[in-house]
Amino acid sequence: MSLKKFLNKHLPPSLLYRIWLWKNRFSPEKQNQITQAISDFQYQPTLSLIILSCSPTKEKLERAIGAVIGQIYPKWNLCIVS
């Protein structure tokens, strides 16, 4: 049995997920690689993101908008519908 199969069988899913997160952690170097890859796209569509807002708290709406603003892909528009 391979080590990976052994670990998948014997470690709890929460620990396996934390290991995966650590291996795939986001770094400035990774961000630069992704930004470069995006700039090399021949076609860069604009993504339309729709947030359905049914009386959200100010904090939840700010968090949702912040999550969109924080994305690496630059071509998007955000529609908030109440």
N, C-alpha and C positions, 0 to 999 in steps of 0.2 A: 504494500500500500504506500502510495506517495505521501510525503509530508503534508501536502496541501489537503489531500483527502482525509488524512488522519486528523488534522486540525479542524477541518470542517465538521467532522463527526463528533469530536470531543470537546470543542469549545462552545460556550454559549453564543447565540447569534449577536447579542449586544457587544461582546468582546470582538467577534469577527468584524462587526461593522466599524468599531473604533480602530481596529488595525487597518481596515480598508481606507477609512478617512485619513489616517496618518500617512499611508502610502500615496494617497492622491491629494494631499494637502495643496492648497493654493499658495503660490509664491509669486513675488514680483517677476521672477524669471519666467514662470509659466504664463503669467499675464502678458508679458512681452511676446512670448511665442504665439499665444492666441491672437493678440492684436495684430501681429505681423501676418498670420495666416488669414485673418479677416481682410486685411488690406490687399491681399493677393487674390481674393475672390474676383472672378470675372463679373459675376452678377451679385449685386448687394441689394436685395429687396428691403423695402421698408416694412417692418413688422408693426402691425396694429394690435395693441394690447387693450383689452376692455376690462375694466373693473366694475363689477356690479356692486353698487353701494346702497345697502338698505339700512340707513341710519347708523353708520359705523361711528365708533368713538373717534375723536380727533387723533388719538395715538395710533389706532389701527390703520386709519387712512394714511397718516404720515409714514407709517412703517411700510405699507404697501407701495406708496409712491417712491419712497426711498429705495426699496428693493428694485424697482424699475430703473430709477436713475443710476443705481450702482452697477448696472450691467455693463459688460465690456462692449457688446455690439452697439455701435453708435446710431444706427438707422432705425428708429422706432417712433411711433407716436402713441400717446396714451389717451384713452377715452374713459372718462368716469361717468357712469350712468347711475342715476338715483331712481 
